[in-house]
């Protein structure tokens, strides 16, 4: 008669062995996280900037500017256009080129920056006439906002002239062009995105004077303020920040009060990261000086989302110095975890042609090539042609993520 033990599949035995690994007390689980924090603090040198590097290419970066400085830049831009018209050159803007070909990955800074190339946006050209009109309208609206010292959302901005803008994507894109043209961050234009990201855990701060305690925000968490400049007096006893890709995983962590057992701050942008969440994460990292660990899906898009937090996005490469958070550790879910944690075959999804194409493109990126561990994980994904979501861990129980997977990964220091 076959025994129960011998009837177990190799996968089942493997998972049973892993499950028997004892999760130690919270202090022991976080010992390697604490070592990571101390190592990062000990290796901290002077902050390097583009001007320190002497790069062969001239690059463009923006800075936070006060309203009076933004007003001055707008008026100077319009004055230059008036001079151009009087000199017979016509009505045109020299807009910084934000295309991929004008971007550069700088290993010394570990982020993407924008080179100095510009393109002409002439009102007299049929190809650029409408964009020139939209640019002028956006400059006018931003001038009004800075004069009145008020803030609006990107959606509000779109509705001021729907007939001209036609689609919010058009006004959003020109807004980034205007920020780049004026040499200021997008938040300096007094235009903010709607609230998207949320935070929960061991964190208190003041938001425009009000005290916010993120440990008392329930399962939904506290919406990350769209105007991060109003966040002050940040205090926390957290040992690390857990950056989560998806809202479903965030809710499981919040409901299980993961942050009480393992003191941490949990943040999610519910998918593709927005500007406010990226600014908020960077602010916490710089103020608290604690490690940031990421939990994303084991697919190319999970890694793309992580890369936006760390290296910057193509659309906003001009502001990468303010939006990127360096040295985020990829905790999970990694392609190698699928076999290590014996994720069932039915929970492994076949990669689509688009997934494979995205993975291939990521392997060609300089910032991926600079990290051999990332390359290995991506190559494993491309070879196996399977992916998995964070929720695949629920096949072992709804609380497996908080009770077994994350504690074990933290205990072993299993991040890259």
N, C-alpha and C positions, 0 to 999 in steps of 0.2 A: 504494500500500500504506500502511495506517495505521501511523504510528510508535507505539512503546510509550508515549512521553510523551503523545501526543495521546489515547491510549486510556484514560488515567487519568481517573477520575471527579473532579469538583470537590472532593469530600470527601477523596479519596485525595491529590490535589495539596496541599490545605490541610494535611493531616496531615504529608505529606512535608516541606513548608516549615517546619512547626513543629518537626519532628524534627531538621531541620538547624540549628536554633538551638543554638549552641555552649554547652554547660554549662562554665562556667569552673571554676577551682580552688575548693576549699572555702572559703577565706578570702574570695574575691570573691563566691561564692554567698551567703554569710552577711553581706555588708556592709550590706544594708538591714535585716537582723534586728538587727545591732549598732546601727544608727542608731535603730531603733525602741526599743531598750533605753535608749539615752542620752536620747532625747526623753521617754520616760516618767519617767526618773529626774530630768530637769531640770524637769518640770512638776509634780512632787510637792508638794502643799500640805498643810496640816493636815487630818487625818482628820475628816470631818464625821459627826455622829451625828444621830439623830432629834431629840434635845433642842435641837440648834443651829438647827433649821429653823423652829421655831414654826409647825408645821402646824395647819390648822383642825380636824383630827381628832386625838383622842387615839389613840396607837398603842401596841401592846404588843410588847416584845422581851424575850428571855431572855438569861441570862448563864450561864457556867460556875459551878457552885457546888460547894463541898467537901461530902463526905458528911455532915459534922455539920450543915451548913446545910440540906441536903435533908431530913435527919431532923427538923430543927426546923420546916421548912415543912409536912411531912406531919402532924406532931403538932398544929400550929396549925390546919390544915384540919379535922382530926377534932374538935378542941376547938370550933371554930366550928359544926360540925354538932351537937355535943352541946348547945350553947347554943341553937341553932335549934329543936331538939326540945323543950327545956325551956320555951322561950318560946311553944310551940304552933305554930310555923311548919312543923314537920315536918323529915324527913330529906331534904336536897337539896343539890346542888352548883351553884355558879354557874360553869359551864364556858365558857371563851373560845370564841367562835364562829369556826371555821376555814373557813367556806364562802367561795366566791368573792366573794359580795356584801360580805363584811367585809374584803376585801383591797384594798390600794392600791399602785399603782406610783408610786414617788417618784423623779422624774427627777434630782433633785440627788444622790441616793445610787445611782441606776441599779439599783434592786432593788425587789422586791415586799415590802411589810410588812403586818402584821396590825393592823387597827383594834381598838378596845377593847370592842366589843360582846360580851355574854355571853348564854347561854341557861340556863334552869333545868333541871337533871337531877334530878327528884324521884323518891324511892323509892315514893311513894304513887300515882304516875301509871302507868297501864298502858302508856303510850307510852314511858316512860323508865325503868321499874322495873328491867329487866334491865341496861341500860347503867349505872345507878346502882350495881347490885350488882357489875358488872365493874370499875367505877372504884374501888370500895372494895377489891376483891380485889387489883387492881394496886397500889394505895397500900400495902397490907399487904405484898405481895411486895417492892416497892422498899424499904420500911422494913427488911425482913429483909436484903436485899442490902447496903444501906448500913451497917447495924449490923455485919454480918460482914465488910464490906469485900471482897466478892467480885463478880465479873462473870459474867453469863450471856448467852446469845444470846436473841434474840426467840423462837426456836423452843423453847428450854428453858422460857422463861416460859409459853408456850402450853401445854406439856405438864404444867404444875403443876396445871391445872384444866380439862382438856379438856371436861368435862361442862358447865361454866359458859360457857367461851369459845366452844365449838362449832367455830369457824373461826379460824385464826390472824389473818386480816384483822381480826376483831373486837378481839382483844387488842392488835394493832399500832396500830389507830386510837385506842383508849383510852389506850395508852401515850403517844402524841403529845398527847392531851388532858391527861394528867397532867403532862407536862413543861411545857405551857403554863400549867396551873393553878398549878404550883409556881414558875413564873418561872425555870426552869433549862433548860439544853440537855438533849437526850435522853441524851447520853453521861454526863451527871451522875447519871442514874438507875442507872448501872452495868449497863445493858442494851445489848448491842451486836448489830449484824447479823452474819451469817456472812460470811466473807471472799468477796469477789467481784472487786474491782478488782485489777489487776496493774500493775507498773512495771518498766521495764528501762532501762539506759542509764548515762549519766555521773553517777552519784549514789551516795554512801555515807552511811549514818546508823547510829545506834545504836538498837536496838529492845530496850527493857528490859535494857540493858547489853551486848547482843550486837552486834558490828560487822557490818553488812550492806553488801556491795558489789554494786550492781545491774548492774554491767557483766559480772558473772560468774554470771548467773542463767539462761543458756541461752535457748532460744526461748520458753519458757513465762513467763519473768519472775518477779519476786518478788511474792507476794501482799501487797497493801496491808494493813497491820495494822488490825484492827477497832477497836483502842484507840489512836488516833493520838496521844494524850497521852504515850504511852511512846516516841514517836519523838523522838530528840534528836541533837545533834551533826551536823546536816545539812551536807554538804560536796559541792560540785560545780563542775566547770569548764564545764558546759553553757552554750550560748549561748541556748537557748530550750527550752520544754517543748512537746512535740507531744501534744496530747490527741486520742485516736483513738476513734471510736465503737465499732468492732467488733473482735472478737478475731481474725478472719481477717487484717485489715490489720495489726494489731499483730504477729502472728506473722511476716508477710512482712518487716516492718521489723526485727524482732528477728533473724530468720534471716540477713538481708542485712547485719546489723551497721550499720544506717544511722547509728546514734549514734556510731560510730567515725569515719566520714567527715565527718559534720556533727554536731559535739558537741551532744547534746541528751538530754533525759529523755523517755521515751515512756510514756504512761499510757493505760489503757483501763478502763472499768467494764463492758465487754462488753454494751453496750446502755444501758438506762435507768440513770442514775447513782445509786449508793447513797451513804449518808451518809458512810461512811469514805473513799471516793474523793473526794468533794467536800471533806471536811475536809483530806485529804492534799494535794490540789491547791492549796487556799488557803494551807496552811502552806508549801509549796514556793515559791509565788509571793511571799509576804510575806518569807520568809527569804532567798531567792536574788535576788529583784528582777530576774527575767528575763521576757521576753514569753512568753505562752501562745498557741499557734496551734492551731486545731482542724481535724481532718479527719473529716468526717461524710458520710453519704449525701446525695445531692442529692434529698431528698424532705422533706415537711413534718415528719416525725418526727425526721429528722436535726437540723433547726433547733430543734425542741422540746427535744431532748436538750441542745443547745448552750445554749438559753435557761435550762434548769434550772441548769446550772453557773454561768451569768452573773447571772441575775436572781432565781433561787430557784424553788421549787415551791409549788404551792397547798397541799399537805398540810403543809409545814413552813415556811410564810411567817413564822411566829412566830420562827424561828431564822435568818432570812436573813442577818443581820449576821455570823454565824459560818460559814455554809455557802456563801456566794457568792464567786466570784472575778471581779472586775470586769475589763473591758477585754480579754476574750479575742478574738483576731482569727480570723475565719472564713476559713481558708486554702482549703479545698475540701471535698468536691467541690461546686461551686456550679452552679446551673442554666445559667449563662452558659458554664461550662466544657464543656458537652456539645457545643456547636458549635465552640467555640474549639479543643478538642482532638479534634474530629471523632469523637466516640464513635459507633460504628456503630449504625444503626437497630435492629438486632436486640438490642442491649444496652440500648436505651431502653425502659423498661416503661411501659405506659399507667397513668395514675393512676386509682385506684378512686374511687367516689363518696365514700368515707370520707376518702381522701387530699385530695380537692378541698375537702371540708367542713372538714377540719383546717387546710388552707392558708388558707381564707377566715377562719376564726376567728383564726388567727395575725395576719392583716392588720388585724384589729380591735383587737389588743392594743396598749396604750399604749407598751410598751417596744419593739415593732417599729416603730410609727409614728415613734418618736424616732430611728430609724436609716434614712435614705433609701436607703442601699445595700441593706439587708436588704429593704426594700419593693420595690425594683426586681427583686431576684432572685426574690422570692416571686411577684410579678406575672408575671414571665417564666414561672415554673413553672406558674402557674394558666392562663396563656394557651396554652402549648404542650401542657398536660395530659400531660406525660411526666416520668418520674423516672429516676434511675439510682443504682445502688449503687457504692461505692468499687471493688468487684471488676470493674466494667465496664472499668476501665483495663487489666485483664489481657488484654483482646482484642488488645492490642498486644504482649503478652509478659508473662510472669509477674513480671519485675522492672522493668517500665515504671514502676510507682509509685515505686520507690526510685532508679532510675537516670535517669529523665527528668522525670516529672510533678512530684514534690516539689522536686527541685533547681531546675527552671525557675521554679516558683512562688516559691520562696524568693529566687532570683536577681533576679527582677523585682519583688519586694515585692508580689506579687499577692494581697493579703488585704484584707478589709474589717472 
